């Protein structure tokens, strides 16, 4: 807690993924039967502000990844084969308010994600 109505959240994790290829049914992928590990730092930064006892505004930024891999059962050409990791940067902003003696709650949010190597 930064103040009585402002909260800051910070986090860093390491995501480790592992993928092992297999031989496809429709094409020869024997040369793709490698395994690999990918380690990526995944930072998170969040901030929330309690406007009053009934409303709060918040925002966050985070990055993450999904390890590469393939499902050879659904590809028919080697051009469709992709084993790179996928990366994503995400932002979120929103506002929450409670009204009418706690009988009505409205939550709004905006999300945006930017993918790389998708």
Long-range contacts (C-beta under 8 A, 24 or more apart in sequence): 4-50, 5-49, 5-50, 5-51, 6-47, 6-48, 6-49, 6-50, 7-47, 7-48, 7-49, 7-50, 8-46, 8-47, 9-44, 9-45, 9-46, 9-47, 9-48, 9-60, 10-44, 10-45, 10-46, 11-43, 11-44, 11-45, 12-41, 12-42, 12-43, 12-44, 13-41, 13-42, 13-44, 14-39, 14-40, 14-41, 14-42, 15-39, 15-40, 15-41, 15-42, 15-64, 15-65, 15-67, 17-65, 17-66, 17-67, 17-68, 17-85, 18-67, 19-67, 19-68, 19-69, 19-70, 19-83, 20-69, 21-69, 21-70, 21-72, 21-83, 22-72, 23-72, 24-72, 24-73, 24-75, 25-72, 25-73, 26-75, 26-76, 27-72, 27-75, 27-76, 27-77, 27-78, 29-72, 29-78, 29-81, 32-70, 32-81, 32-83, 36-68, 36-83, 38-65, 38-67, 38-68, 38-85, 40-64, 40-65, 40-85, 40-87, 54-97, 54-98, 54-99, 55-95, 55-96, 55-97, 55-98, 56-95, 56-96, 56-97, 57-93, 57-94, 57-95, 57-96, 58-92, 58-93, 58-94, 58-95, 58-96, 59-91, 59-92, 59-93, 59-94, 60-90, 60-91, 60-92, 60-93, 61-89, 61-90, 61-91, 62-89, 62-90, 63-87, 63-88, 63-89, 63-90, 64-88, 64-90, 84-117, 85-117, 86-115, 86-116, 86-117, 86-118, 87-115, 87-116, 87-117, 88-113, 88-114, 88-115, 88-116, 89-113, 89-114, 89-116, 90-114
